[in-house]
Amino acid sequence: MSDLTCKLLIVGAGPGGYICGIRAGQLGIDAIVVDEQKPGGTCLNVGCIPSKALIHAAEEFHKLTRYNGQSPLGIRAEQPSIDLAQTVAWKDGIVSRLNAGVAGLLKKAGTRLVTGRATFLDGKTVKVTTGDSTVQIRAQAVVIATGSEPVELPFLPFGGKVISSTEALALTKVPETLCIVGAGYIGLEIGIAFAKLGAKVSIVEAEDRILPQYDSALTRPVLKTLHGLGIDVHLATKAKGESGDGLAVETADGAEKGLPADRILVTVGRRPRSESANIASLGLATDGACLRIDDTCRTSMNGVYAIGDVAGEPMLAHRAMAQGEMVAEIVAGHRRSWDKRCIPAVCFTDPEIVTCGLSPEDAKGAGLDVSTGQFPFSANGRAMTMEAEDGFVRVVARKSDGLIVGLQAVGSGVSELSAAFAVAIEMGARTDDLGAVIHAHPTQSEGLQEACLAALGHALHI
């Protein structure tokens, strides 16, 4: 292949990179996207989509195991079983369809997709290696969208029975015993799924609570599920390394013991791929391991942008997508800047957690005088008919005028409330605005209206 030139070169075909490429093509920009993996990045290939497929399969299987005993619904099922290899094949089929879809969208937009390993030669030139062949691509502007990777612990290096989320989502057999290091959202999502598939799961967390980024009111229903599934939760406990047939840990009082584990899943966070592709040679300003960017995603080098996980928290696919779209428009000459009031985040545990904007503690920490309103799903008719009464919707509003600065919920299927939450805050809604909106009955979304009414002092159903 001969050397190539383009106006915009995007290194990384994850959610941020491919969206940037699609939007650039729509705007008539000559763009190239480079990635050595299939398009879609971590989220599509080994993250968001595969994990949600596993979670769904586990939930369907778990329902049958419940119906094998006593169910208040009168449903009976006998001796359910699961072929995890077939489940993984089904998951892989979904991933392949979406891979092809992303490639097709790039082609439709007129953006070239080059498969190979990128290496920066300078701020405008990248060498791409594919097998024994190489090609140089020179561009007027460059977007770094290299994403992130699982953090490896020096005393628990990946290999053998020690796995990352990538390997966990490709297992073709349910392990008898699974020990998870880290009680963040990745560890809990996968741990709950495997517990529902029949594994004996243990979770080890150095902090004194699960999901430390959320307040205890939101995590309490999740902890209840963990106990109900027979998951052993070891808080204020540190992993020390492999030991015999399991994991050696140290408890808060200094005692050491071993936990049995056929597999040890390490989920202690993700780190930006800011040193891949010879990015370090560019000498870009950083914040720790993250590339430093301004409110237009520009780095410290003229004409070089960074989007998504490589630019730091929050490491969310939809944040990367929004940044990718924005950068494409900036390169096209549009005036854009990052002015989002909130980015919704979802934890796909059982039950799910969704947050948007400020929590009560965050709001008070920012010096805001706020009031809160909360509505429990135990008072919601739709939740009752779904056997989903655990959880609630909560609104955080400025006392002076009722401006909504935060919305949170925990409950079955509440991830679908994230759009309403984000729209409300982005559009500057107040509690009386949402309190006056007619919500369909019976739906769980009524909890949003009722939480706002509660904040105003006159909830109707509690």
KOLZADREN-285474 format. One record per residue: residue in three letters; z, y, x of N, C-alpha, C in turn. Coordinates in pm, whole numbers, plus 50000, padded with zeros to 5 digits. Atoms other than C-alpha are relative to their C-alpha. Layout:
<nodes>
alaZYXZYXZYX
...
</nodes>
This chain:
<nodes>
met500004988050085500005000050000500005012450088
ser500064987549924499075034450132501175008949962
asp498884990950027501655062250154499745008049872
leu500094993450129502385080849832500645013850005
thr499374986950018503225116249729500245002249852
cys499714996750140504725130049411500815012849995
lys499174988150015506515160349273501484996249995
leu498615004150017509705141249181500164985350034
leu499695013749960511065109949349501434996849956
ile498695004150051513945091849182500374986850065
val499555012149931515865066449389501084993549915
gly499095007050090517475042249145499444999849859
ala500575001450135516215028748811501054995949899
gly498965002150099519565027048633499845009549884
pro500114991350118520275046048310499635014450034
gly500334986449961520205079848486498615001150057
gly501294999349932517195072448701498824997649908
tyr501175002750084514915057148439499845010649892
ile500124989250099515745083848180499405012450066
cys500584988749927514985110448441498494998050017
gly501425002849983511675093248508499215001249872
ile500704999150129510745090348140499835014549958
arg500084986050042511585126648065499075008050090
ala500904993149907509775138448378498554997449961
gly501355003250040506655120048268499605007149872
gln500294993050125506885134947920499695014750023
leu500194985949968506995169448079498815002550093
gly501204998549918503875162848283500275000350150
ile499655000249858505685158648617499524986950062
asp500415011849926504145134748867501264994150065
ala498725005649956507165112048923499884985450038
ile499905014049957507995079349098501474995949996
val498665005850001511065057649038499984987850091
val499925011149905512115033549314501304992349980
asp498805008450005514525004149284499604986050044
glu500305013749957514704969749446500304989849892
gln499675008950111516124954649125499135003149879
lys500714997250125514654952148779500555012749938
pro499534987250055514844985448592501134998049900
gly498855000750090518044992448400501315001450072
gly498794998149922520574992948683501114990449965
thr498815008350025524064978348671500244998349851
cys499675000450142524534987048303499184989449927
leu500875009250072521564967448176500034986050059
asn500175012949936521404939348431501294992050016
val498765007449970525004930348518501255007049950
gly498854992350046527264953948325500105001049849
cys499774997050142527314969947980499384989849905
ile500705008550096524714948647804500454985350013
pro499525013949990525654914247947501444998249952
ser498605001550043529354920547887500135000749849
lys499924999350146528784930547525499434987449935
ala500535012750050526694899147475501074989250009
leu498935009949983529544877947615501125002549900
ile498934996650095532094896547402499634995549859
his500445004050134530034890147088500054984849984
ala499995014750007529564853147165501424994749993
ala498605004449999533274849347241500665002449866
glu499414996850129534244866246916499524990349892
glu500535009450099531934844046711500644986250016
phe499375013049975533354812946878501475000249959
his498564998850032536924825346836500244999549850
lys499875000750146536374829946464500004985549954
leu500075014050039535404793446436501274992550037
thr498755006849961538484782346628501125003749905
arg499004995950099540604802246383499794992549869
tyr500305006950126538834786246088500254985050012
asn499695014149980539584752246242501424996849952
gly498645001750050543174757946132500135005849861
gln499794993750129544404779745849499435014150000
ser500574986650014542434810345739500305005249861
pro499744994550133543464833445455498735002049919
leu501274998150071539774836445370499534987149932
gly500405012750060539584799945270498864993250072
ile501105005949923536994792145539500564988950089
arg499595011149916537254758745719498844996050092
ala500985005149904535414747246032500694989450084
glu499395011049926535944715846236499444999250142
gln500295002549860535994711746614498815008050053
pro501104991949945533794740946724499894998150151
ser500215001049856532274739647072498995010650041
ile500944990149952530264763047292499364995050128
asp500755003049878527584757147554499785013450071
leu500054986949936528174786647786498695002250075
ala501284998649931524994779647981498935005249902
gln500954995250100522994784647660500325014449961
thr499594986350029525014816147586499465009550107
val500494991749889524124829947931498485001349995
ala501464999350013520464821047876499605009849890
trp500254990350108520554840447547500225014250049
lys499704986749943522164869947726498895004350095
asp501064996749904519544868248003498705003749928
gly501194996750077516814868847740500035014449948
ile499844986250046518194901347598499755009650115
val500174991549883518354916347947498535001050039
ser501424999949964514764906048020499185008449903
arg500724991950098513524921547696500225014850026
leu499714985949975515254954147780499405004650133
asn500694996749875513964953148140498555003649974
ala501404997750032510454950548007499825012749918
gly500074987850081511164977947756500095012650084
val499864988449913512315002348025498735001950082
ala501234999049922509294994448242498855005349916
gly501054995450090507034999647943500135014749965
leu499784985850031508605033347859499625008950118
leu500414992449882508115045348218498475000750009
lys501465000449995504485034348209499395008949892
lys500484991750110503965051047872500105014850034
ala499804986049961505345083548016499145004150118
gly500844996949885502975081148312500765000550131
thr499185000249878505775076148566499824986650071
arg500205012149920505175051348848501354993650035
leu498825007749963507735023948914499654991750122
val500255007249875507835011049272501214991050028
thr498935009549973509854979749345500184998150150
gly499725001749858511524978249685501285007150039
arg498774993849949514464989349898499695013450062
ala500254986449953514575026649958500895003450119
thr499254995049885515645042250288499575014350026
phe500334986049977515835079850332499655002350148
leu500384995749866513965093050637500385014650022
asp499504986350003514755129150546500175003849853
gly499714995850137515515149850236498825000049906
lys501195000150084511945146950110499204987150014
thr500795011949970510785113350243500854987449995
val499325012950013511775077650159499054988950042
lys500765012249967510575045150311500434989149903
val499715010850095510325016750060499504986950058
thr500335012949943510404981050187499974989449891
thr500155011050094509114952349976499504987950078
gly500395011349918509124919350158499655004550141
asp500444996249866507094924750478499225013150002
ser500804987650007505334956250357500905012149978
thr499274987550020506494992250364499045010949957
val500774988450041505325024650211500915012150008
gln499224987649999506465060450261499615008449879
ile500234991350115506865083249962500585013750033
arg499544986349974507085120850008499955007949870
ala499894992950128508205143349724500465014350021
gln499514986149998508885179849648501485000649966
ala498595000650041512215171149482500424985449992
val499485013649997514445140449504501264999149914
val498795002850078517015125949265500634987150054
ile499265011849956519635102149404500764994449881
ala499385006650117520655077849129500314985650037
thr499765013449944521925048449332501184992649936
gly498985006950077524875040749102501274996850077
ser498735004049941528055022549198500064984950012
glu499835014349981529344988149295501484996549990
pro498595003750011532564968349245500755002150131
val499154998549883535414976249483500514986250043
glu499545012649944536254947049711501335002250071
leu498714999049933539824941649823499944992550134
pro500085006649868540184933650197500704986550005
phe499285012750000542654905750123499504990449892
leu500655008650099540484891849839498505002550004
pro501444997449991536894894049965499224991249903
phe500835007650094534204882949722499384988050070
gly500535012549946533094847349776500874988549956
gly499245011550045534114812549668500525002249860
lys499424998450133536524814549377500265014649965
val499774985750024536924852449416498685006549960
ile501254994950054534314869649202500175014349948
ser500034986950065533324903849072499524998249857
ser500495000850139532264912248718498584994649994
thr501375004949998528674904448817499964984849989
glu499975014750003529454867848886500684994949873
ala499295004350121531864865648591499064999349880
leu500924999450114529074874948350498854990250013
ala501055010049980526834847748495500564985850002
leu499415013450000529294818448475499384991549888
thr500595008950100527754788748295501014989749949
lys498945008950046531064770648247501285008249989
val498744992850020534324783948107501054994550096
pro498965005149909536974781748382501254996349923
glu498755003850067540154763848284501055010950017
thr499054989349972542244790848450499275011650067
leu500634988049947541104826448520501085010550025
cys499044989749965543224852048704499245012950027
ile500704987149989542154888548677500915009950071
val499264989849926543284914648927499505013649952
gly500374987150055543274948448752499944999749850
ala499964999750147544054957048389499305012449947
gly500844989450053541394983748348499074994449894
tyr500835004350113538684982048085499104988350035
ile500895011049964536374958648279500764986850000
gly499205012249995539104933148348500434995249863
leu499525004050133540434933747992498854995649910
glu501135004350082537014931847827499614985750033
ile500425013449959536044901148030501134989949977
gly498875009150018539534886048018500194995849856
ile499865003350142539774887947639498884990649956
ala501135008650037536294872647607500234985650046
phe499805013649950537134842847828501204993249936
ala498875005950072540484837847657499544994749864
lys500525004550130538614835347325499104987850015
leu500855011649974536274810047487500814987750040
gly499155011449971539244788247576500644999750136
ala499394999749868540234798147930501465004349990
lys498644995049987543884802648026499945011850095
val500224987649925543864838748145501335006350040
ser498884992249951546384857448359499465013350052
ile500414986949953546164894648432501105005850090
val499084994149903547784911048735499675014750015
glu500204985549994548244948948733501125006450081
ala499004993549915549984969849000500785010849925
glu499304990050080550814997248747500934993149900
asp499055005950095553504992448484499464999349858
arg500595000950133551054992748192498524996750011
ile501445002750004547574981248094499245012849971
leu500884988550027544665005848074500735013150029
pro499194988249966546575033048261499375013449963
gln500654987350033543965059348173500185004049854
tyr499784997150141544905057147804501505001049971
asp498584999250035548185066447635500454987249931
ser499455012750047550485038547520499734997449852
ala500285002150142549815044347150498654993249981
leu501335006050011546155035247203499984985850055
thr500055013249936546875005047423500904989749934
arg499045009450061549674989847215499304989149917
pro500675010650075547314971646972499254990250090
val500695008949907545344957847269500994990350065
leu498975008649942548524944747430500434989349901
lys499665009750104549364927847100498974988749996
thr501055010249998545994909947111500134991050123
leu499855007949878546544899047472501074989349981
his498935009650022549834882847377499594989549896
gly500425009250105548304867547063499024989450050
leu500965009549943545584850947273500644991350107
gly499335008049898548164836447510499705004550142
ile500284994749866547114858547802501315004450064
asp498804995949926549874862348061499725013250071
val500194986749942550194898948160501145002650098
his499024997649895551954905748489499875014550046
leu500054985849966552644943148517500915002850119
ala499254996349880554064961148821499994988550100
thr500165011749914552744931349017498785002050089
lys501094997949904550584932249330499414986750043
ala500705011749946547974906849428500115000350152
lys499845000949855548424894449786498874992450068
gly501085007949942545544870249840499984986149939
glu500085013850049544464834649774501164991850054
ser498905008749959547164808449788499824986449935
gly500165013550054546504771449751498934999749893
asp500965001250110544874766249413500005012249910
gly499954988250085545424801749289500155012950076
leu499824986549947546504837349357501465002450032
ala498634996249963549594848749546500255014349956
val499674986650048551334878849390501435003450039
glu498654994949973554394900349452500455008349882
thr499494992950116556494912249160500755012650042
ala499344987249972558304945549130501294998450079
asp498735002049929561544930649263499804993650137
gly500285005349866559794917949577499834985050006
ala500165014650001559614881549470498524996450008
glu501385004749989556444862649562499854986849926
lys500285012550072554874835449351498504998049992
gly501425003050013551554818749286499604998149855
leu500555001850134549404819748975498794990850011
pro501145009249994546984790848911498715007149960
ala501274993550032543334801248909498834992050055
asp501275005849956540004783048918499085011050049
arg500774988249960538454817548945500955012050005
ile499244987649989539934850649060499025011649985
leu500904988850029538174880748907500665013050044
val499464987449950538754913349095499305011549930
thr500554988550074538274944248875500915012150021
val499114988949966540104972349053499265013350009
gly500754987550001537374998349011498624998450060
arg501344999549943533915008249124499905011850096
arg500174989349903532785029449416498545004450003
pro501384995149998529685051449444499214993950115
arg500885004549892526745038149643499435012350072
ser500424987649932526655070349844499634997950145
glu500395003149862526085052950176498824990550005
ser501185008650003523245030750061498765008450025
ala501304993349983519585039250126500015010550111
asn499894990449890520655058150443500265014249950
ile499684986950057521935086450222500875008050095
ala499094993149909524615094550480499265008450104
ser500754992749897521905106150724499605014049954
leu500394986850053521165135650493501115010350020
gly498894990849977524605150550562500395007949877
leu499674993050124525215159550198501515001749987
ala498584997650026528565174550096500514989349903
thr499415010550084530885148949938501385004049952
asp498614999750046534075146849737500504985750009
gly499665013949976535575115449880498734992250024
ala501215008249986532925088749843498865004849910
cys500994995250097531045108349573499185011550059
leu500824988649961528155132049633500405012049916
arg499584988050070529185167349544498805006749935
ile501084993550073527055184149278500535012349926
asp499614988550082527045217049086499684997149854
asp500195002450143526555221948712498544997749962
thr501395004050024522835214848750499674987250075
cys500125012549924523385182848954499345001950135
arg500524997649865522145199449273501054996150104
thr499125003149889523625186249596499975012050096
ser499954989149902524235207449908498675001950073
met501324998649938520605201950019499005004749895
asn500974994550093517875222249854498984989449959
gly500985009450052515655201049630500494985849986
val499435013550012517995170949631501095000349892
tyr499065001050111519875161749311500714986450005
ala499295012850014522435134549237500514998849857
ile499585002150138523185119548897500714986549987
gly499365012650031525345092248750501184996750090
asp498805004749930527985071248926500115004950142
val499954995749860527015082349276500605014050012
ala499424986550002528195117149175501415000149942
gly498595000650039531625105049060500254997649854
glu499545002750136533585101748740499535010849903
pro499835013450054533195095548459498774991350025
met501105009249971531105065448559499574993349870
leu500455004650131529415061148221498485001249992
ala501465000150008525795052148151499475012149924
his500524989150082525405078747882500165013650070
arg499894987849919526675105848119498835000850097
ala501135000449907524045094848373498695003349929
met501214997450077521355095348104499845015049970
ala500054985750032522235130847998499685008250125
gln500294992849876522195142348361498554998050042
gly501385002749963518855125248425499015008149919
glu500874992050087517245142248127500045014750041
met499844986049961518655175948236499255003250129
val500644997549870517405173148595498495000049986
ala501455000150021513895163948482499535013349942
glu500384987350060513805195348270500155011650098
ile499844989649898515125216648556498824999850096
val501145001249909512395203448788498735005049933
ala501174995150075509885211848513500045015249980
gly499914985650011511095247948527500835005249885
his499154995850111513425248348227501365004750053
arg498654995649965516785266048241501004990949932
arg499015009350053519485239948198501225000150089
ser498785002149922523065234748306500904990549922
trp499105009850062525845209748235501135007549930
asp498984992750075527985224347958500614991549889
lys499455009050100529195193647772501505002449980
arg498574998550028532535198347599500724986750014
cys499355013149993533205161247598498964989250021
ile500825012049985531775127547691500794988549940
pro499245011050060532845098847464500094988250095
ala499805012149920534245068047633500524988949908
val499635011350084534615033747477500494988550086
cys499485012149938536715004147585499804988749899
phe500375010550095535284972747422500954988150008
thr498985010450008538534953647414500134995649854
asp499685003650139539994937847100501445004349973
pro501024991850063540604960646928499395010150097
glu500694990249917538204986847065500785013250005
ile499434986749984539325020747194498865009950023
val500984989449975537225052447173500755013250016
thr499394986949976538205086247315498915010350021
cys500954989049987536465119747307500805013050013
gly499264987649982537755152647443501394997550054
leu498665000049943541425158647517500984991649920
ser498885006850064544365135947445501105010349975
pro498904990450020547575152547321500635004450132
glu499384996749872549015150747674499085008950083
asp500954991949924545835164647834499965014349946
ala500074986750062545745193447586501235008350037
lys498784992749964549355202847653499995003550148
gly500104997449858548725199848026499065011550032
ala500944988949982545865224647988500545013049940
gly499384988050053548265249347826499665003049855
leu500364997850140546995244747470501154996349909
asp499015003050103549345246247174499264992549890
val500795008450090548075217146963500874993149897
ser499385008750100548895197546654499154987449993
thr500745012550012547895161646588500104994649859
gly499985007050127547015141646284499564985750024
gln500305014149974546955103646270499954992449868
phe500125008050121545795079146006499874985350039
pro500025014249963546535041646031498984992049919
phe500935008650071543955015445944500724990749902
ser499255008150096546724996745764500005006349861
ala500114993250129546185022545487498555001949959
asn501444998550025542385018945489499484987449933
gly500465011450078540814996445226498964991750071
arg501055007449931537764987245432500594991750114
ala499365007449891539934977345730500734987749947
met499305011450059542014955145503499044988749968
thr500955010450038538944936745377499344993550120
met500565005549876537864930845739501054993350087
glu498885005149920541254917745855500155008150129
ala500024991349883541304947646088500955011949981
glu499064989450034544444967146002500725006050121
asp499364994349881545674972646360499215012150048
gly500664988349943544945007246494500075012349912
phe499934987250068544435042946385498925009550053
val500824988849953542355074746414500925011950021
arg499144988649969543925105446576499155012150037
val500674987549967542795141546594500985009150073
val499224990149925544045167846841499335013549978
ala500604987350037543515203646727500865011850046
arg499304987849961544395238446843500745005649879
lys499184995850113547245251146627499535012949937
ser500324986750050546005286546595498885000249896
asp501164999650091542725278546419499484986249960
gly500435013450039542435240646384498794994850075
leu501155004849923539635237746642500314986350060
ile499795013649951539265200946727499654999450149
val500225001149855539665195347102500034985650047
gly499975014049961540115157647101500064990849880
leu499965010450104539595126446891500144986650069
gln499825013449945540795091146963500184990149885
ala499785010650099540825058146778500144986850072
val499915013849955541805022246832499914991349876
gly500185008550117540664994946597498734992050011
ser501195008450001538014969546514498755008449971
gly501274993250022534514984146552500025015150012
val499914985449998535715019746620499055006350102
ser500984994349908533135023546899498925007749925
glu501044993450079530715033646622500445013749948
leu499554986650035532895064046549499755010150112
ser500164991149885532065078046893499005011149974
ala501014989750028528995096546765500595011249915
ala499384989950086530935114146489501015008350079
phe499014992949918533695122846737499325010350090
ala500694991149907531265137746990499345011649928
val500654989350077529305157146728501035010449955
ala498974990850049532495172046585500455009750109
ile499504991449892533705185146921498895008750056
glu501124992149947530275196147051499615011449905
met500394989850097529615215346729501145009649966
gly498894990850022533015232246737500664998849864
ala499415002150132534345216746417501515002350002
arg498564998550019537805224546285500484989049905
thr499465010550086540145201446100499665002349853
asp500344997750141539415218645769498534997449973
asp501425003650016535665213645830499874985249968
leu500135014550019535985175945863500814995349880
gly499215003550116538685174545598499245002349871
ala500774996850120536185189245352498714991949989
val501225008250003533315165645445500264987449918
ile499855012150082532835138045187499594987950083
his500265012349925533125104545365499814988449903
ala500295011350089531705072745212501214990749991
his498905009350026534235049045057499434986949948
pro498965001849898535175022545151499404998250139
thr500425001249860534545027745523501185003350090
gln498994996549902536675029645834499905014750041
ser500194986149960535185064045899500845009649915
glu499094991850079537415077245619501265003750080
gly498844997249916540145075445881499875013250073
leu500234987249933538555105546054500375011649908
gln499674989650098538785126945741501505000349974
glu498575000650032542315115045667500865004950117
ala499264995049885543475122346024499985015250003
cys500094985450005542205158045988500875005549888
leu499134995650110543955161245651501474998950040
ala498625001649952547125148145815500405011650090
ala499734988749913546835175246080500225012949921
leu499854988350087546545200645797501234998949911
gly498755001650075549655186145635499864994249863
his500145005750133548175169545330499044988049996
ala500755012650008546795134845400500154994249861
leu500015004750138545875117945073500454985549984
his499735014350016546415080945145501144994850085
ile498755004149932549605080545352501105009549960
</nodes>
